[in-house]
Amino acid sequence: MQLVRVAKGNPTISLTNEIDLASAGTIASALEPLVAAGGPVTIDLSGVTFMDSTGIHLLVEAAAALGDRGCIIVHGAQGSAARVLEIMQFGSLKPNVHLIDCDVLAATG
């Protein structure tokens, strides 16, 4: 089971499966060096099948840690993950959080 894949260059983290308390530590560890470096951090949620408030909290914490040094770009949320982001009004929680409603980054195989 692949949970996190980090692309170098233009930093993108592709998350899969479930984002919850059990996966929070792994995701936070993957985000930490990218947030420390600053700049935009793209998070591809197209492979996420479930996300609870733990996922929202992780993303908001990353945006807060970036502050004015960068932004969090959330891309490709679908299904229940997209509904959670919508219910929580994720795109308006922090000024440096951007939610892109698109599944272009979805894995094809």
C-alpha positions as CSV (number, residue, x, y, z in Angstrom):
1,M,0.0,0.0,0.0
2,Q,1.5,3.3,-1.1
3,L,0.4,6.2,1.1
4,V,2.8,9.0,0.3
5,R,4.8,9.8,-2.8
6,V,6.9,13.0,-2.9
7,A,8.0,14.4,-6.3
8,K,11.2,16.5,-6.4
9,G,11.5,19.8,-8.2
10,N,8.1,21.4,-8.0
11,P,7.2,19.7,-4.7
12,T,4.1,17.5,-5.0
13,I,2.9,15.1,-2.4
14,S,0.5,12.4,-3.8
15,L,-1.6,10.9,-1.0
16,T,-3.6,7.7,-1.4
17,N,-6.0,5.6,0.6
18,E,-7.2,7.1,3.9
19,I,-6.1,10.3,5.6
20,D,-7.0,9.8,9.3
21,L,-5.3,9.5,12.7
22,A,-3.5,6.3,11.7
23,S,-1.8,8.0,8.7
24,A,-1.3,11.4,10.2
25,G,2.3,10.9,11.3
26,T,3.5,9.6,8.0
27,I,1.9,12.5,6.1
28,A,3.2,15.1,8.6
29,S,6.7,13.7,8.2
30,A,6.5,14.0,4.4
31,L,5.2,17.5,4.6
32,E,7.7,18.8,7.2
33,P,10.8,19.3,4.9
34,L,8.7,20.9,2.1
35,V,7.1,23.3,4.6
36,A,10.5,24.0,6.1
37,A,11.9,24.9,2.6
38,G,9.0,27.3,1.9
39,G,7.4,27.9,-1.4
40,P,4.3,26.4,-2.9
41,V,3.5,22.8,-1.8
42,T,1.1,20.9,-4.0
43,I,-0.9,18.0,-2.5
44,D,-2.6,15.6,-4.8
45,L,-5.6,14.0,-3.2
46,S,-6.9,12.2,-6.3
47,G,-6.0,8.8,-4.8
48,V,-7.6,9.5,-1.4
49,T,-10.7,7.4,-0.6
50,F,-11.4,8.9,2.8
51,M,-10.4,11.9,4.8
52,D,-11.5,13.0,8.3
53,S,-10.9,16.2,10.3
54,T,-7.3,14.9,11.0
55,G,-6.5,15.5,7.3
56,I,-7.9,19.0,7.4
57,H,-5.9,19.7,10.5
58,L,-2.7,18.5,8.9
59,L,-3.2,20.7,5.9
60,V,-4.1,23.8,7.9
61,E,-1.1,23.3,10.2
62,A,1.2,23.1,7.1
63,A,-0.3,26.3,5.8
64,A,0.1,28.0,9.1
65,A,3.8,26.8,9.3
66,L,4.4,28.2,5.8
67,G,2.9,31.6,6.7
68,D,4.0,34.2,4.2
69,R,6.8,31.9,2.8
70,G,4.5,29.8,0.6
71,C,1.2,28.2,0.1
72,I,-0.6,24.9,0.1
73,I,-2.3,23.9,-3.1
74,V,-4.7,21.0,-2.7
75,H,-5.5,19.4,-6.0
76,G,-7.7,16.5,-7.2
77,A,-9.9,15.8,-4.2
78,Q,-12.8,13.5,-5.2
79,G,-15.7,11.8,-3.5
80,S,-15.9,11.9,0.3
81,A,-12.5,13.8,0.5
82,A,-13.9,16.6,-1.7
83,R,-17.1,16.7,0.5
84,V,-15.1,17.0,3.7
85,L,-13.1,19.9,2.2
86,E,-16.3,21.6,1.0
87,I,-18.1,21.1,4.4
88,M,-15.1,22.5,6.2
89,Q,-14.8,25.4,3.7
90,F,-11.2,24.5,3.4
91,G,-10.3,27.1,0.8
92,S,-11.2,29.9,3.1
93,L,-9.5,28.7,6.3
94,K,-6.1,30.3,5.6
95,P,-5.2,32.9,3.0
96,N,-2.3,30.7,1.7
97,V,-4.5,27.7,1.0
98,H,-5.8,27.0,-2.5
99,L,-8.2,24.3,-3.4
100,I,-8.2,23.3,-7.1
101,D,-11.2,21.2,-8.1
102,C,-9.6,19.0,-10.8
103,D,-8.5,15.4,-11.2
104,V,-5.7,15.8,-13.7
105,L,-3.1,14.3,-11.4
106,A,-5.1,11.1,-10.8
107,A,-3.0,8.0,-11.3
108,T,-3.9,6.0,-14.4
109,G,-2.8,2.6,-13.5
